[in-house]
Amino acid sequence: MHRFRFVLLRPLQLIPVVFGISVVTFVMLRLVPGDPARMLLGTRATESALARIREQYALDEPIWLQYLYFLKNLSAGEMGKSLVYKIDVLPLIVSRLEPTLALVGGSVLLSVVFAVPLAALAARRRGSWIDQGVRLLSTAGLGLPAFWLGIMLILVFSIALDLLPVAGYGKTVGEKLAHLALPCLTIALSLSAVLTRSLRWSLLAELASDHAVAARARGLPESRVFWRHVLPNALIPTLNLLAVNIGWLIGGTVVIESVFAIPGLGQLLIRSIFSRDYMSVQGIAMFFALATVTVNFVADILTVAIDPRVKL
């Protein structure tokens, strides 16, 4: 169990990371041109009304004092009150959490479903036309912008074929799955391209490794060598790559939720930025930062659990 000793120390190391993210987000947000009070009340608001709003939300205080207020609220489990929605930020985030989690989970699942068979097929037939085709598809997937790919999928599956909804989220489970099909596919096509290239390279390295050669020497069939000895070891780097790309995945959900009008955290973040809703942007950014850190932490635990040779 000494291999899992890092589980006790890693959360302490992550505190400075989260603190740094909060500082950068807080400062950069206040460097954005625009007055939140004027955005809230409109261009015809009087100076007295603007002054009341600034005082109510401490917008007239120095930036360092505003940050201290933010840390004080955060330590108490609060993220402030939204300027636009007039409710606490934490309940607002919770109300938009389900679509984003469903989108991220579905995208990761589809990415793995695409990447593992394609990478295995390419690695076992290295140099063949199948290998070349998989490499070509993965390279093309890396170069396609997510928003453009989403629009193309809408044109094909929603408008031309009329198979799937154009936008929205739905109310029942069936409607939600139908509305998430194209968004998840859009992200999965881009993410699986990265995973396929990484997994193919790892599989090729494992196929030529000493333990694979020893397994063949013992008379094991090639299929058993591949699925029992090669693939499990090759999945470890891909798992770490997926965890590293969780930040990109979150950024992808922000764009895709806007393209497909999904009422998740990504769409809420975009609207909050345009309306200068400081509290909401800070809360969502902190949530995304904590989610990214947590996913990487879980990936480290899984890596150590899968491979006894790894020590963190």
C-alpha positions in Angstrom: 0.0 0.0 0.0 3.0 2.3 0.1 2.5 2.9 -3.6 -0.7 4.8 -2.7 1.0 7.1 -0.2 0.8 9.9 -2.6 -3.0 10.0 -2.1 -2.5 11.6 1.3 0.1 14.2 0.0 -1.3 15.1 -3.5 -4.3 17.1 -2.2 -2.0 19.3 -0.3 0.1 19.9 -3.4 -3.0 20.8 -5.4 -3.9 23.7 -3.1 -1.4 26.1 -4.6 -2.5 25.1 -8.1 -6.2 26.0 -7.3 -5.1 29.2 -5.6 -3.1 30.3 -8.6 -6.0 29.6 -10.9 -8.3 31.6 -8.7 -5.9 34.6 -8.7 -5.4 34.5 -12.5 -9.1 34.2 -13.2 -10.0 36.9 -10.8 -7.5 39.4 -12.2 -8.0 38.7 -15.9 -11.7 38.9 -15.5 -11.5 42.4 -14.1 -9.2 43.5 -16.9 -12.0 42.9 -19.4 -13.4 46.2 -20.6 -16.9 47.0 -19.4 -18.8 47.9 -16.3 -20.9 45.1 -14.8 -23.3 47.6 -13.1 -23.9 49.4 -16.4 -24.4 46.1 -18.2 -27.0 45.1 -15.6 -28.9 48.4 -15.5 -28.5 49.5 -19.1 -27.1 52.6 -20.7 -29.8 55.0 -19.3 -29.1 54.1 -15.7 -28.5 57.0 -13.3 -25.1 57.4 -11.5 -26.8 56.9 -8.1 -28.3 53.6 -9.3 -25.0 52.5 -10.6 -23.3 53.5 -7.4 -25.7 51.4 -5.4 -25.1 48.3 -7.5 -21.3 48.8 -7.3 -21.6 49.1 -3.5 -23.9 46.1 -3.2 -21.5 43.8 -5.0 -18.3 45.5 -3.7 -17.4 46.6 -7.2 -16.2 50.0 -5.9 -13.6 48.4 -3.6 -9.9 47.9 -4.5 -9.3 44.7 -6.5 -7.2 43.1 -3.7 -10.1 43.7 -1.2 -12.6 42.2 -3.7 -10.4 39.1 -3.9 -10.3 38.8 -0.1 -14.1 38.9 -0.1 -14.1 36.2 -2.8 -11.8 34.0 -0.7 -13.9 34.6 2.4 -17.0 33.5 0.6 -15.3 30.5 -0.9 -14.0 29.3 2.4 -17.6 29.4 3.7 -18.7 27.3 0.7 -20.2 30.2 -1.1 -19.3 31.7 -4.5 -21.2 35.0 -4.3 -24.4 36.1 -6.0 -24.9 36.3 -9.7 -25.3 39.8 -11.0 -27.6 38.7 -13.8 -29.6 35.8 -12.4 -30.0 37.2 -8.9 -29.3 33.9 -7.2 -26.3 32.4 -5.5 -23.7 31.1 -7.9 -23.4 27.6 -6.4 -27.1 26.7 -6.9 -26.8 28.2 -10.4 -23.9 26.0 -11.2 -25.7 22.9 -9.8 -28.7 23.6 -12.0 -26.6 23.6 -15.1 -24.3 20.7 -14.2 -26.3 17.8 -15.6 -26.1 18.7 -19.3 -22.3 19.3 -19.0 -21.6 16.1 -17.2 -23.7 14.1 -19.6 -21.9 15.8 -22.6 -18.4 15.1 -21.1 -19.2 11.5 -20.1 -20.8 10.7 -23.4 -17.9 12.2 -25.3 -15.3 10.3 -23.4 -17.2 7.0 -23.8 -17.6 7.5 -27.5 -13.9 8.5 -27.8 -12.8 5.3 -26.2 -15.2 3.2 -28.3 -13.7 4.8 -31.4 -10.0 4.9 -30.4 -9.4 1.4 -28.9 -10.7 -0.7 -31.9 -9.0 1.6 -34.5 -5.7 1.7 -32.7 -5.7 -2.1 -32.2 -6.6 -2.7 -35.8 -3.8 -0.3 -37.0 -1.2 -1.7 -34.7 -1.9 -5.4 -35.6 -1.7 -4.5 -39.3 1.2 -2.1 -39.2 2.1 -0.8 -42.6 -1.0 -2.0 -44.3 -3.7 0.1 -46.0 -5.8 -0.2 -42.9 -3.0 1.3 -40.8 -2.5 4.1 -43.3 -6.2 4.8 -43.3 -6.4 5.0 -39.5 -3.4 7.3 -39.4 -5.0 9.5 -42.1 -8.3 9.7 -40.2 -6.6 10.5 -36.9 -4.5 13.3 -38.6 -7.6 14.7 -40.2 -9.5 14.7 -36.9 -6.7 16.7 -35.3 -7.1 19.5 -37.8 -10.9 19.9 -37.9 -12.3 22.7 -35.7 -15.0 21.5 -33.3 -17.5 24.2 -34.1 -17.1 23.6 -37.9 -17.5 19.8 -37.4 -20.6 20.4 -35.3 -22.2 22.5 -37.9 -21.4 19.9 -40.6 -23.0 17.2 -38.5 -26.1 19.3 -38.1 -26.3 19.9 -41.8 -26.1 16.2 -42.5 -27.9 14.4 -39.7 -30.4 17.1 -38.7 -31.3 19.0 -41.8 -30.5 16.7 -44.7 -31.5 13.3 -43.1 -33.8 14.7 -40.3 -32.6 12.0 -37.9 -31.5 14.0 -34.9 -32.5 17.3 -33.2 -30.6 20.4 -34.2 -30.3 22.0 -30.7 -31.6 21.9 -27.1 -31.5 19.3 -24.4 -34.9 17.8 -24.0 -36.8 16.7 -20.9 -37.1 12.9 -20.9 -34.2 10.5 -21.0 -34.8 9.5 -24.6 -35.0 13.2 -25.7 -31.8 14.0 -23.8 -29.9 11.1 -25.5 -31.2 12.2 -28.9 -30.1 15.8 -28.3 -26.7 14.8 -27.0 -25.9 12.4 -29.8 -24.5 15.0 -32.2 -22.6 17.1 -29.6 -21.0 14.0 -28.1 -20.1 12.8 -31.6 -18.5 16.1 -32.4 -16.2 16.1 -29.4 -15.5 12.4 -29.7 -14.3 12.6 -33.3 -11.7 15.2 -32.3 -10.7 13.6 -29.0 -10.5 10.0 -30.4 -8.0 11.2 -33.0 -5.6 12.1 -30.3 -6.2 8.9 -28.3 -5.9 6.7 -31.4 -2.5 8.1 -32.3 -1.2 7.7 -28.8 -2.7 4.2 -28.3 -1.4 3.0 -31.6 2.2 4.0 -30.8 1.9 2.4 -27.3 0.6 -0.8 -28.8 3.5 -1.0 -31.3 6.0 -0.5 -28.5 4.3 -3.2 -26.4 4.1 -5.7 -29.3 7.9 -5.5 -29.5 8.5 -5.6 -25.7 10.3 -8.4 -23.9 7.3 -9.7 -22.1 5.3 -10.0 -25.3 8.2 -11.9 -26.9 8.4 -14.2 -23.9 4.6 -14.8 -24.0 4.9 -15.9 -27.7 7.9 -18.1 -26.8 5.7 -19.9 -24.3 3.3 -20.8 -27.1 0.5 -18.4 -26.4 -1.6 -17.5 -29.5 -1.0 -14.0 -30.9 -4.6 -12.9 -30.0 -4.1 -13.8 -26.4 -0.8 -12.1 -26.2 -2.3 -9.0 -27.6 -5.5 -8.7 -25.5 -4.0 -10.0 -22.2 -0.4 -8.7 -22.2 -0.1 -5.9 -24.8 -3.3 -3.9 -24.6 -3.5 -3.5 -20.8 0.0 -2.1 -20.6 -0.6 0.1 -23.6 -3.7 1.7 -22.1 -1.8 3.3 -19.3 -0.2 6.1 -21.3 -3.5 6.7 -23.1 -5.3 7.0 -19.8 -2.8 9.6 -18.7 -3.2 11.4 -22.0 -7.0 11.4 -21.6 -6.6 13.0 -18.1 -4.2 15.6 -19.5 -6.7 16.5 -22.2 -9.6 17.0 -19.8 -8.8 20.7 -19.9 -9.2 20.6 -23.7 -12.4 18.6 -23.3 -13.9 21.2 -21.0 -12.9 23.9 -23.4 -14.6 21.9 -26.2 -17.8 21.6 -24.2 -17.9 25.4 -23.9 -17.9 25.7 -27.7 -20.1 22.8 -28.4 -22.8 23.9 -25.9 -22.9 27.2 -27.7 -23.2 25.6 -31.1 -26.0 23.1 -30.1 -27.7 25.5 -27.5 -27.2 23.0 -24.7 -28.1 24.7 -21.3 -24.9 23.6 -19.5 -22.1 25.3 -17.8 -20.3 26.1 -21.0 -23.2 28.1 -22.4 -23.7 29.8 -18.9 -20.0 30.7 -18.9 -20.2 32.4 -22.3 -23.3 34.4 -21.4 -21.8 35.4 -18.1 -18.6 36.7 -19.8 -20.6 38.8 -22.2 -22.8 40.2 -19.4 -19.8 40.8 -17.2 -21.3 38.6 -14.5 -18.1 38.4 -12.4 -19.4 36.1 -9.7 -20.8 33.5 -12.1 -17.6 33.5 -14.3 -15.4 33.1 -11.2 -17.5 30.3 -9.8 -17.6 28.4 -13.1 -13.9 28.8 -13.7 -13.2 27.5 -10.2 -15.5 24.5 -10.8 -13.7 23.7 -14.0 -10.3 24.0 -12.4 -11.3 21.7 -9.5 -12.8 19.2 -12.0 -9.6 19.2 -14.0 -7.4 18.7 -11.0 -9.7 16.0 -9.6 -9.7 14.0 -12.9 -5.9 14.1 -13.1 -5.8 12.9 -9.5 -8.1 10.0 -10.2 -6.1 9.1 -13.3 -2.9 8.9 -11.1 -4.7 6.6 -8.7 -5.9 4.3 -11.6 -2.4 4.3 -13.1 -0.8 3.1 -9.9 -3.6 0.6 -9.4 -3.2 -0.9 -12.9 0.6 -1.0 -13.1 2.4 -2.0 -9.8 5.7 -0.7 -11.3 4.5 2.9 -11.2 5.3 5.0 -8.1 4.1 8.6 -7.7 
